Amino acid sequence: MSVLIAFISLIVERITGYPDWLFRAIGHPVTWIGRLISCLDHMLNHASRSDATRRLCGVLALVVIISVPAAIAFIIEVAAGRIVFGFILTAIIASSLLSQRSLDEHVEAVAEALETGGLDAGRKAVSMIVGRDPEQLDEAGVSRAAIESLAENFSDGIVAPALWLGVGGLAGGVAYKAVNTADSMIGHRTPRHDAFGWASARFDDLVNLPASRLSGLLIVAAAFPMKDADPHAGWRAIWRDAKKHRSPNAGWPEAAMAGALGLALAGPRVYGGVMGDDAFIGEGGRREIRAADIRRALKLYRIADTLLIGLFGLVAAVIWLI
C-alpha cells in the first residue's frame, strides 16, 4: 500500500503542485519542520559549549526532528486508514512532500528570465533555487546553476521522498523530509553549525544515497528517447565524474545530466563570498551554457520524472497482483 500511495502522490503533485492558496492559509510541511529545527537550534546550540557537547546536542536534536513529525504522520495515516479509500487521502497529503511541479516551474522561470529579461532577470530567478551568490554569475553561470539545481533537486526533492514514501508510508516520507530540511538549515559547515549540524549532514548523506543512484540511472534512461541527448555519455560521466563532486550523492544526477547533454557542470563557484575549487563534471569542451540548454535539461528531467512515476506504478501493480 505504501508504494501505491507514493505512486498516487507523484501523479497528484505533478498535476496540481502545492497550491499557493493552501500555502498562504496553513504554510507547508517544510515550514512547520523548519520551525521545530529553529527552536531546537536556539535551545541546544550554544557557543559556550564544547564541540563535543554541541555534536551530542545535534544528535539529540536530529532524533527529535525525525521522531516528532514522523509520529504525527503515522497517526494521520492510521486514522486515514480507517476511512473508505483513506489511502487516497493519505496520498494527497503525502504529495506535499514532493516538488515535481515547483521544481519545473522555478527552473523554467530562469530560462524565461534569461530569454526575455537578460542577465539581471536571470540572476534574480536563479536566486530562488540556489545558495550561491547570483551577482557573481554571468549568463553561463546562471544557466549552469539552474541545471545543477534541477539535477540535484530531482534526486532529493522528488526521487528520495517518493522512495521513502514507498518504503515507510507517510511516516517514512515525512521522516526523510525532516532529515533533508535539517541538513539544509543546520548541516552546513559554518562556525555555528559545524559541530551541531554534523549528525544532520551525515545522516542526510546516508538516506539520500539510494535515491541519488536511482536518479542518475533514470536520467540516463531518459536520454534514450531524446534526440539531442546521449545516454552512453551520461553513463560514462557517472562513473568518471560523480566521485569528483563535493557531495557523495549530488554527483550522480549531475554527472548523468552533464554527460547526457554534453555539458560541463559544477566547477569553481562562489559560496558566501569564498571561491571554491570544485572540479568540473562532464565534458562539452567547457563551452558556454545558455538558456536553450536549460530547456534541454528540463526536457530530460520531465522524461526521467515520467519514468519514475511509471516505475512506481509498475512496482505497485506487481505487489497488488502478488
Number of C-alpha atoms within 10 A of each C-alpha: 14 21 24 23 26 32 26 23 26 31 19 19 23 20 11 12 19 20 10 9 9 10 12 9 8 10 12 15 17 17 13 13 21 18 11 19 21 13 13 18 20 10 11 17 22 15 11 8 12 11 16 11 16 23 20 18 23 25 19 15 25 23 14 16 23 20 16 16 20 21 16 13 22 18 13 16 21 14 12 16 15 10 11 9 10 15 20 17 19 24 25 19 19 28 29 19 26 27 22 25 16 15 20 17 13 18 25 20 19 30 26 19 20 23 15 11 12 13 19 16 17 26 24 17 23 28 17 14 17 15 13 17 16 21 13 13 20 15 18 16 20 30 28 25 26 29 29 24 21 26 28 21 22 29 28 25 20 22 27 27 29 32 24 25 28 22 16 18 25 32 24 24 25 30 24 27 27 29 26 24 20 28 21 15 17 23 24 18 13 11 9 15 20 17 24 31 29 22 25 27 21 13 19 23 19 12 18 23 18 16 25 27 19 18 31 29 19 24 31 27 22 25 26 16 12 16 7 12 22 22 22 15 21 29 21 17 25 27 13 13 21 23 16 18 19 12 11 15 26 28 27 33 31 35 37 35 38 31 29 31 24 22 22 23 25 23 15 12 18 16 13 9 10 10 10 12 11 13 16 18 27 28 19 15 9 14 11 15 19 17 23 14 20 24 18 16 24 22 16 27 24 18 19 22 22 16 16 23 20 15 14 21 20 15 15 20 13 10 12 11 7 6
